[in-house]
Amino acid sequence: MKKYFIQKIPFVVPTTDGKVIEEHHGLATTNNKEISIAHMIAPPGWSEPFQTPEFDEYTYIIKGKKQFIIDGTTVILEAGQSIKIERNVRVQYSNPFEEPCEYIAVCTPAFSMDLVHREA
């Protein structure tokens, strides 16, 4: 039995907002409920509704900048920086900048629409 798995075909999550989401490990790809790892590109002007997820989310910025509003505090990360946002904290993710933002997101437990609790 193999002791490793190389992900060659990530699941591309369908989106309507121009954001690219490639899940490498998680519920959609490997049925892993404990962790999800995704490569993402947020286009300029992109934003999501506020949410209060039931998972910790780690973000590492590869290129560009990303804005986070965390319990009313605005934080901007640049390439080479990372952040951990605790579960059950109200947060909004956006890219109000002029260039795309490329980043890696890791969620524990794995990202699930049932756990993200996005506001309408």
N, C-alpha and C positions, 0 to 999 in steps of 0.2 A: 504494500500500500504506500502511495506517495505521501511524503511528509510536507509537501508544499503545493501551492496552486498559483499559477501565473495567470493573471487576468489579461487576456488579449482582446476581449470584446466587451467593453463596459456597456451598461445599459444607458442609452441616451434618453433622458426624461423629456417627453414632449412638453414644450412651453409655448406660450402665446405672447411673451413679453420680450423676446429676443435673447434671453439668457440661455447659455449653453450649460447643460448639466450632464456630466458623464459619471454615473455611479460605478465605481470599480468593485466595491464590496458593500454589501448591505442587503436589505430585504428584497429589492428588485432584481439583484444579480445573483447573489449567493445564498439567499434566504437566511442571512445572518442577522439575528435580532439584537445582538450585543453591540455592534459597531457598524457605522457606515462611513465610507471614504469616497469622496467625490471631487472631481476636477471641474471647476466652473469658470465661466467667463461671463461677467456682467457688463452689458453694453452701457455706454454713456447715457445718463438720464434714467437708468433702471432703479426701481425700488419695489419692495414688498410691503404688504400691510404689517402693522405691528402684530407680534405673536408672543405667546408665553409657553414655550415648548417644555415638555417633560423629559428633555435630554440635555446633557452638557454639549456645547458646540465649540469646537476648536477651529480657528481659521488661520491659515498661513497665506500671506499675500506674495504672489510670484511677480506680478507686474501691475502697475497702476496703483490706485488708491480705492479704499472702500470705507464708507461711513456707517457707523453703528450708533443708534440712539438706545442707550441702555438705562432703563429706569429714569429717563429724563436727562441723562448725561450724554453729550455727543462726543464720540471718539472717532478719530480718523486714523486708519492704518495705512502704511505705505509698504512698498516692496521690501521683503526681508523681515517684516514684523509679523508677529502672531498674537492671538488673543484666545483666552478661554472665557466663555460666557456660561455661567452656572444655569442649570435647569430651573424652571419655574420663575425666571426673570423676564420681565416684559422687554422686548427688543424689536427694533426695526433695522433692517439691512437695506442699504442703498448705494448707488454709485452716481452722485450728482455731478461728477467730474466729466471732463471732455475726452478722456481716453478710456478704453475698456479696462476692466479690472479682472485679472486672472488670479485664481486662488484655489487652494485645497481646503475642503471642509471635512471635518471628522466629527461624527455625532456618536455619543454613548448614552443610552442605548441607541440603536440605529434610528435614523430618520424615518418617520412615518407620518402620513397626513393625519392619522388618528391621535398623534402625540404633539403636533406642532401648535395647534390652537390659534390659527390666524384669525385676526379680527376682520369683520365684514367691512 
